[in-house]
Amino acid sequence: MRYQLFYWPGIQGRGEFVRLALEDAGAAYEDVARKAGGMDKMMAMLQSARDKHAPYAPPFLKAGKLVIAQSGNILFYLGPRLKLAPRDEAGRLWLHQLQLTVTDFVKEIHDTHHPIAGGLYYEDQKAEAKKFTHYFLKDRAPKYLGYFEAVLKKSGGPYTLGRKFSYLDLSLFQLVEGLRYAFPDAMARIERKVPHVVAVRDAVAARKRIKAYCMSVRRVAFNEHGIFRHYPELDE
């Protein structure tokens, strides 16, 4: 199977959670919108009047005749096929549940710079972003990361599923990397209380294919157009 991933070029965004799984597994895939004519192809699929299963927004994955949208849903599909999920149904559902918690967390991370409306510029909501981010860093980020810390402790480690490596470990890597970029000062403080989460991040960073990917041009750099944005005035 050669997969086609559709996501906005120039940002990591929600598509990066899928890219990391494909890269770690060494899967053959095409990052469609980053190639010539790819954006037109992606928009045509989004706006298709003939497809009753047309996705609402990127990311979405084309696998043969299937078109699957939403990061968590894509990973739920890819997990068993890339050997990044358990074989049993209960294990797959537990992993999916954890990934949906990541989705909730990502939404709140996005809201640190767009707490009022996605259609407004950050500069139009700076005061509100400052207030939102204060409580996000004080309460919400430690709570989410603390939850995953507790999951890792109960699993017996070193990974979320114990000895079995999964796409959730890749997602934790992306969360820590992104939060370090966006809030380096705050994360230096928060990370002291989640050593198991940090250990997963370090283990993922050392994986051969992930290390090569992060050093390649395929890995889009963090920037102020994606989910994780560094505005010094928000980092406290």
Residue frames relative to the residue before (quaternion, step in Angstrom):
aa qw qx qy qz dx dy dz
M 1.0000 0.0000 0.0000 0.0000 0.00 0.00 0.00
R 0.1106 -0.7456 0.6529 0.0750 3.53 -1.01 0.91
Y 0.2574 -0.8033 0.5255 0.1111 3.54 -0.56 1.20
Q 0.2061 -0.7291 0.6341 0.1542 3.53 -1.29 0.47
L 0.1411 -0.7871 0.5985 0.0485 3.56 -0.67 1.15
F 0.1408 -0.7847 0.6012 0.0543 3.55 -0.87 0.99
Y 0.2887 0.7233 -0.5872 0.2209 3.55 -0.68 1.16
W 0.6693 -0.5151 0.3591 0.3972 3.54 -1.27 0.46
P 0.3774 -0.7064 0.5414 0.2558 3.61 -0.88 0.84
G 0.7478 0.4314 -0.2811 0.4190 3.57 -1.13 0.53
I 0.7645 0.2132 -0.1750 0.5827 3.59 1.25 -0.11
Q 0.5016 -0.6183 0.5021 0.3377 3.55 -1.24 0.45
G 0.0518 0.8683 -0.4932 0.0107 3.56 0.82 -1.06
R 0.7811 -0.3053 0.2512 0.4833 3.52 -1.20 -0.57
G 0.5716 0.6066 -0.3787 0.4023 3.57 1.18 -0.41
E 0.5858 0.6151 -0.3730 0.3733 3.57 1.14 -0.57
F 0.5886 0.5675 -0.3754 0.4366 3.59 1.08 -0.57
V 0.6632 0.4709 -0.2923 0.5030 3.57 1.10 -0.67
R 0.6268 0.5473 -0.3402 0.4380 3.59 0.93 -0.86
L 0.6499 0.5355 -0.3258 0.4298 3.58 0.90 -0.90
A 0.6503 0.5067 -0.3172 0.4688 3.59 1.00 -0.78
L 0.6631 0.4996 -0.3019 0.4686 3.57 0.93 -0.89
E 0.6693 0.5003 -0.2975 0.4617 3.57 0.96 -0.87
D 0.6679 0.5075 -0.3168 0.4428 3.59 0.85 -0.91
A 0.7065 0.4545 -0.2591 0.4766 3.57 1.04 -0.78
G 0.4046 -0.7134 0.4788 0.3132 3.58 1.22 -0.26
A 0.3007 0.7814 -0.4944 0.2337 3.58 1.16 0.60
A 0.4549 -0.6495 0.5333 0.2946 3.54 -1.19 0.58
Y 0.2096 0.7812 -0.5657 0.1605 3.56 -0.63 1.08
E 0.2941 -0.7265 0.5988 0.1650 3.50 -1.33 0.48
D 0.2724 -0.7326 0.6031 0.1592 3.57 -0.86 1.01
V 0.2799 -0.8657 0.3809 0.1648 3.49 0.50 1.38
A 0.7377 0.4603 -0.2610 0.4192 3.60 0.67 -1.06
R 0.6195 0.5388 -0.3473 0.4531 3.59 1.24 -0.19
K 0.6506 0.4885 -0.3172 0.4873 3.58 1.28 0.00
A 0.6861 -0.4823 0.3427 0.4234 3.56 -1.23 0.40
G 0.8276 0.1682 -0.1596 0.5111 3.55 -0.82 1.05
G 0.4713 0.7210 -0.4129 0.2958 3.57 1.29 -0.14
M 0.6314 0.5329 -0.3390 0.4498 3.59 1.01 -0.76
D 0.6374 0.5213 -0.3285 0.4627 3.57 0.97 -0.80
K 0.6487 0.5180 -0.3097 0.4636 3.55 1.01 -0.83
M 0.6574 0.5113 -0.3098 0.4587 3.57 0.95 -0.88
M 0.6826 0.4856 -0.2906 0.4624 3.58 0.86 -0.94
A 0.6133 0.5459 -0.3490 0.4517 3.58 1.07 -0.68
M 0.6610 0.4954 -0.3055 0.4736 3.58 1.00 -0.78
L 0.6432 0.5198 -0.3220 0.4609 3.58 1.03 -0.74
Q 0.7706 0.3750 -0.1751 0.4847 3.56 1.00 -0.83
S 0.3692 0.7607 -0.4718 0.2498 3.57 1.28 0.14
A 0.3054 -0.7640 0.5458 0.1584 3.56 -0.73 1.10
R 0.6489 0.5455 -0.3125 0.4287 3.59 1.20 -0.43
D 0.6927 0.4772 -0.2763 0.4649 3.57 1.10 -0.63
K 0.2884 -0.7850 0.5241 0.1612 3.59 -0.43 1.18
H 0.6990 0.4090 -0.2632 0.5242 3.58 1.28 -0.20
A 0.2453 0.7925 -0.5255 0.1888 3.60 1.13 0.51
P 0.4560 -0.6986 0.4724 0.2843 3.63 -0.86 0.88
Y 0.5563 -0.6071 0.4595 0.3329 3.53 -1.25 0.50
A 0.7920 -0.1133 0.1375 0.5840 3.57 0.93 -0.93
P 0.5727 -0.5422 0.4602 0.4078 3.59 -1.26 0.26
P 0.5656 -0.1257 -0.8057 -0.1231 1.52 -2.32 0.89
F 0.0247 0.7485 -0.6607 -0.0507 3.50 -1.33 0.42
L 0.3031 -0.7586 0.5645 0.1185 3.50 -1.21 0.70
K 0.1959 -0.7444 0.6254 0.1278 3.55 -1.04 0.84
A 0.0251 0.7822 -0.6179 0.0758 3.54 -0.69 1.17
G 0.7850 -0.1222 0.0390 0.6061 3.55 -0.02 1.27
K 0.7960 -0.2187 0.1905 0.5313 3.58 -0.66 -1.10
L 0.5742 0.6032 -0.3703 0.4115 3.57 1.28 -0.21
V 0.0740 -0.7362 0.6691 0.0691 3.55 -1.19 0.68
I 0.0413 -0.8234 0.5629 -0.0584 3.56 -0.51 1.26
A 0.1279 -0.8069 0.5750 0.0437 3.58 -0.76 1.04
Q 0.7223 0.4060 -0.3620 0.4270 3.53 -1.46 0.28
S 0.5247 -0.6865 0.4071 0.2962 3.58 -0.67 1.15
G 0.6873 0.4886 -0.2925 0.4509 3.57 0.82 -0.97
N 0.6541 0.5119 -0.3003 0.4689 3.56 1.03 -0.81
I 0.6311 0.5256 -0.3234 0.4700 3.57 1.03 -0.81
L 0.6836 0.4808 -0.2856 0.4689 3.58 0.91 -0.91
F 0.5941 0.5533 -0.3579 0.4614 3.58 1.11 -0.64
Y 0.6633 0.4840 -0.2854 0.4942 3.57 1.08 -0.77
L 0.7332 0.4522 -0.2482 0.4431 3.57 0.79 -1.04
G 0.5324 0.6962 -0.3943 0.2765 3.58 1.01 -0.81
P 0.7346 0.4005 -0.2562 0.4841 3.63 0.61 -1.01
R 0.6627 0.5250 -0.3021 0.4403 3.58 1.05 -0.77
L 0.7299 0.3749 -0.2205 0.5273 3.59 1.15 -0.59
K 0.4339 -0.7115 0.4341 0.3421 3.57 1.37 0.10
L 0.4931 0.6330 -0.4329 0.4108 3.54 1.05 0.89
A 0.7050 0.3436 -0.2514 0.5672 3.56 1.24 0.52
P 0.5936 -0.5752 0.4119 0.3836 3.61 -1.16 0.44
R 0.5476 -0.6136 0.4574 0.3382 3.56 -1.26 0.35
D 0.6924 0.4914 -0.2858 0.4443 3.58 1.02 -0.77
E 0.6169 -0.5957 0.3798 0.3468 3.56 -1.10 0.74
A 0.6465 0.5263 -0.3290 0.4436 3.59 0.91 -0.87
G 0.6659 0.5048 -0.2980 0.4614 3.57 0.97 -0.83
R 0.6540 0.5109 -0.3107 0.4634 3.58 1.00 -0.82
L 0.6616 0.5003 -0.3044 0.4682 3.58 1.01 -0.82
W 0.6218 0.5300 -0.3351 0.4692 3.59 1.05 -0.74
L 0.6537 0.5037 -0.3071 0.4739 3.57 0.97 -0.86
H 0.6460 0.5156 -0.3099 0.4698 3.57 1.01 -0.85
Q 0.6144 0.5471 -0.3337 0.4603 3.57 1.04 -0.78
L 0.6611 0.4962 -0.2984 0.4772 3.58 0.94 -0.86
Q 0.6561 0.5059 -0.3155 0.4628 3.59 0.99 -0.82
L 0.6315 0.5141 -0.3379 0.4718 3.60 1.04 -0.63
T 0.5980 0.5290 -0.3546 0.4866 3.58 1.18 -0.52
V 0.5925 0.5370 -0.3481 0.4892 3.58 1.12 -0.66
T 0.6340 0.5385 -0.3258 0.4494 3.58 0.98 -0.84
D 0.6395 0.5149 -0.3178 0.4742 3.58 0.99 -0.83
F 0.6475 0.5282 -0.3016 0.4591 3.55 0.98 -0.92
V 0.6520 0.5245 -0.3107 0.4509 3.58 0.91 -0.92
K 0.6155 0.5446 -0.3461 0.4525 3.59 1.03 -0.76
E 0.6849 0.4703 -0.2896 0.4752 3.60 0.92 -0.85
I 0.5983 0.5419 -0.3603 0.4676 3.59 1.09 -0.63
H 0.6384 0.5258 -0.3180 0.4635 3.57 0.95 -0.87
D 0.6900 0.5108 -0.2820 0.4282 3.56 0.97 -0.87
T 0.4914 0.6443 -0.4505 0.3748 3.60 1.20 -0.10
H 0.7753 0.2793 -0.1811 0.5367 3.59 1.08 -0.56
H 0.7616 0.2247 -0.1692 0.5838 3.59 1.28 -0.13
P 0.0558 0.8587 -0.5079 0.0392 3.61 0.63 1.06
I 0.7066 0.4491 -0.2683 0.4765 3.62 1.13 -0.50
A 0.7923 -0.1894 0.1804 0.5512 3.57 0.66 -1.11
G 0.4929 -0.6709 0.4760 0.2835 3.54 -1.01 0.84
G 0.6524 0.5375 -0.3085 0.4361 3.55 1.19 -0.47
L 0.6299 0.4953 -0.3366 0.4946 3.56 1.29 -0.10
Y 0.5170 -0.6102 0.4947 0.3401 3.57 -1.20 0.49
Y 0.6397 -0.5101 0.4040 0.4091 3.56 -1.23 0.45
E 0.6461 0.5495 -0.3156 0.4254 3.57 0.97 -0.87
D 0.6464 0.5234 -0.3148 0.4572 3.59 1.21 -0.44
Q 0.7874 0.2522 -0.1226 0.5490 3.59 1.24 -0.27
K 0.1937 0.8347 -0.4943 0.1460 3.57 1.16 0.64
A 0.6599 0.5070 -0.3233 0.4505 3.59 0.88 -0.85
E 0.6720 0.4839 -0.2892 0.4803 3.56 0.95 -0.89
A 0.6288 0.5332 -0.3321 0.4583 3.59 1.05 -0.75
K 0.6244 0.5450 -0.3280 0.4533 3.56 1.00 -0.80
K 0.6878 0.4752 -0.2810 0.4714 3.57 0.89 -0.93
F 0.6460 0.5199 -0.3170 0.4602 3.59 0.94 -0.92
T 0.6980 0.4919 -0.2803 0.4385 3.56 0.83 -1.01
H 0.5666 0.5920 -0.3859 0.4238 3.59 1.07 -0.64
Y 0.7351 0.4036 -0.2306 0.4936 3.58 0.81 -0.98
F 0.5750 0.5733 -0.3752 0.4470 3.57 1.16 -0.55
L 0.7198 0.4312 -0.2474 0.4845 3.59 0.84 -0.96
K 0.6565 0.5133 -0.3060 0.4603 3.57 1.09 -0.65
D 0.8378 0.2103 -0.0579 0.5006 3.57 0.84 -1.00
R 0.7738 0.4386 -0.2323 0.3935 3.56 0.55 -1.18
A 0.6688 0.4913 -0.3129 0.4619 3.60 0.84 -0.92
P 0.6670 0.4769 -0.3235 0.4722 3.65 0.86 -0.81
K 0.6407 0.5289 -0.3341 0.4452 3.61 1.04 -0.71
Y 0.6683 0.4858 -0.3041 0.4742 3.59 0.87 -0.89
L 0.7031 0.4514 -0.2781 0.4739 3.58 0.77 -1.00
G 0.6139 0.5456 -0.3369 0.4604 3.58 1.13 -0.65
Y 0.6097 0.5412 -0.3452 0.4650 3.57 1.09 -0.67
F 0.6886 0.4603 -0.2884 0.4804 3.58 0.85 -0.93
E 0.5783 0.5634 -0.3680 0.4612 3.59 1.14 -0.58
A 0.6716 0.4927 -0.2936 0.4691 3.57 0.93 -0.90
V 0.6202 0.5381 -0.3338 0.4630 3.59 1.04 -0.78
L 0.6660 0.5029 -0.2986 0.4629 3.57 0.93 -0.88
K 0.6380 0.5207 -0.3333 0.4590 3.59 0.98 -0.77
K 0.6893 0.4830 -0.2790 0.4623 3.57 0.93 -0.91
S 0.6299 0.5566 -0.3361 0.4248 3.59 1.11 -0.62
G 0.4414 -0.6853 0.4618 0.3497 3.56 1.17 -0.53
G 0.3876 -0.7797 0.4233 0.2502 3.55 1.36 -0.06
P 0.5595 -0.0120 -0.7764 -0.2900 1.40 -2.49 -0.02
Y 0.6991 0.4528 -0.2560 0.4907 3.58 1.30 -0.22
T 0.7347 -0.4238 0.2959 0.4394 3.54 -1.31 0.15
L 0.7534 0.3233 -0.1784 0.5441 3.57 1.08 -0.74
G 0.6654 -0.4711 0.3040 0.4929 3.56 1.16 0.50
R 0.8204 -0.1509 0.1374 0.5341 3.57 -0.59 -1.11
K 0.6189 0.5590 -0.3340 0.4392 3.58 1.26 -0.35
F 0.3103 -0.7426 0.5678 0.1727 3.58 -0.71 1.12
S 0.0221 -0.8215 0.5686 -0.0376 3.57 -0.96 0.88
Y 0.6785 -0.4853 0.3571 0.4202 3.54 -1.31 0.14
L 0.5630 0.5894 -0.4031 0.4161 3.60 1.16 -0.35
D 0.6111 0.5392 -0.3467 0.4643 3.60 1.09 -0.65
L 0.6272 0.5151 -0.3251 0.4855 3.57 1.08 -0.72
S 0.6506 0.5103 -0.3173 0.4643 3.58 1.01 -0.76
L 0.6263 0.5178 -0.3430 0.4712 3.61 1.02 -0.70
F 0.5943 0.5562 -0.3483 0.4648 3.57 1.07 -0.73
Q 0.6921 0.4798 -0.2828 0.4591 3.57 0.83 -0.97
L 0.6251 0.5376 -0.3397 0.4526 3.59 1.01 -0.74
V 0.6875 0.4719 -0.2894 0.4700 3.58 0.84 -0.96
E 0.6456 0.5178 -0.3249 0.4577 3.59 0.91 -0.85
G 0.6926 0.4852 -0.2814 0.4536 3.56 0.87 -0.93
L 0.6732 0.4869 -0.2955 0.4717 3.57 0.95 -0.85
R 0.6079 0.5352 -0.3537 0.4679 3.58 1.09 -0.62
Y 0.6476 0.5037 -0.3165 0.4762 3.57 1.03 -0.75
A 0.7292 0.4537 -0.2503 0.4470 3.57 0.81 -1.00
F 0.8248 0.0930 0.0147 0.5575 3.57 0.87 -0.98
P 0.0633 -0.8558 0.5113 0.0467 3.62 0.57 1.07
D 0.6694 0.4954 -0.3131 0.4566 3.60 0.92 -0.81
A 0.6821 0.4809 -0.2911 0.4677 3.58 0.85 -0.93
M 0.6701 0.5082 -0.3107 0.4429 3.59 0.94 -0.82
A 0.5698 0.5783 -0.3851 0.4390 3.59 1.10 -0.57
R 0.6788 0.4669 -0.2705 0.4980 3.55 1.12 -0.71
I 0.6959 0.4961 -0.2814 0.4364 3.57 0.81 -1.02
E 0.6485 0.5638 -0.3259 0.3941 3.59 0.95 -0.86
R 0.5569 0.6212 -0.3989 0.3805 3.59 1.11 -0.49
K 0.7257 0.4327 -0.2354 0.4803 3.58 1.13 -0.61
V 0.7401 0.3428 -0.2205 0.5349 3.61 1.25 -0.03
P 0.0075 0.8579 -0.5137 0.0131 3.61 0.70 1.04
H 0.6333 0.5304 -0.3478 0.4435 3.61 1.05 -0.61
V 0.6201 0.5241 -0.3360 0.4774 3.58 1.06 -0.71
V 0.6566 0.5001 -0.3026 0.4767 3.58 0.96 -0.88
A 0.6310 0.5345 -0.3333 0.4528 3.59 1.02 -0.75
V 0.6248 0.5128 -0.3364 0.4832 3.60 1.06 -0.70
R 0.6197 0.5412 -0.3378 0.4571 3.57 0.97 -0.85
D 0.6814 0.4924 -0.2868 0.4593 3.58 0.89 -0.95
A 0.6500 0.5188 -0.3162 0.4565 3.58 1.00 -0.82
V 0.6517 0.5017 -0.3127 0.4751 3.58 1.00 -0.80
A 0.6438 0.5410 -0.3181 0.4378 3.58 0.95 -0.90
A 0.6956 0.4769 -0.2658 0.4670 3.58 1.13 -0.64
R 0.4940 0.6581 -0.4409 0.3584 3.60 1.21 -0.19
K 0.6030 -0.6408 0.3377 0.3343 3.55 -0.81 1.06
R 0.7345 0.4280 -0.2520 0.4625 3.58 0.74 -1.01
I 0.6410 0.5069 -0.3334 0.4702 3.58 1.04 -0.68
K 0.6262 0.5340 -0.3326 0.4605 3.57 1.00 -0.80
A 0.6697 0.4877 -0.2946 0.4763 3.58 0.94 -0.89
Y 0.6416 0.5322 -0.3199 0.4503 3.57 1.00 -0.83
C 0.6851 0.4984 -0.2879 0.4465 3.58 0.87 -0.94
M 0.6870 0.4501 -0.2749 0.4999 3.58 1.21 -0.44
S 0.6270 0.5667 -0.3220 0.4267 3.57 1.29 -0.16
V 0.6197 -0.5348 0.4181 0.3940 3.57 -1.31 0.16
R 0.5267 0.6336 -0.4175 0.3831 3.60 1.21 -0.23
R 0.6627 0.4680 -0.2940 0.5054 3.58 1.15 -0.60
V 0.2993 -0.7524 0.5646 0.1600 3.56 -0.48 1.23
A 0.4606 -0.6866 0.4858 0.2836 3.59 -0.91 0.88
F 0.5637 -0.5509 0.4789 0.3866 3.56 -1.19 0.51
N 0.0821 0.7916 -0.6007 0.0764 3.56 -1.06 0.75
E 0.6182 -0.5907 0.3873 0.3449 3.55 -1.28 0.18
H 0.5662 0.5550 -0.4136 0.4476 3.56 1.05 0.82
G 0.6686 0.5189 -0.2902 0.4466 3.57 1.25 -0.26
I 0.7584 -0.3337 0.2769 0.4866 3.55 -1.22 -0.53
F 0.7525 0.3234 -0.1721 0.5474 3.57 0.89 -0.98
R 0.0715 0.8115 -0.5710 0.1016 3.59 -0.43 1.23
H 0.2860 -0.7672 0.5518 0.1584 3.54 -0.96 0.86
Y 0.0875 0.7358 -0.6629 0.1071 3.51 -0.56 1.28
P 0.4300 -0.7544 0.4251 0.2553 3.60 -0.27 1.25
E 0.6467 0.5492 -0.3262 0.4168 3.59 1.02 -0.74
L 0.6667 0.4904 -0.3058 0.4706 3.60 1.23 -0.31
D 0.6269 0.5642 -0.3274 0.4261 3.58 1.20 -0.48
E 0.1848 0.7937 -0.5549 0.1672 3.58 -0.44 1.18
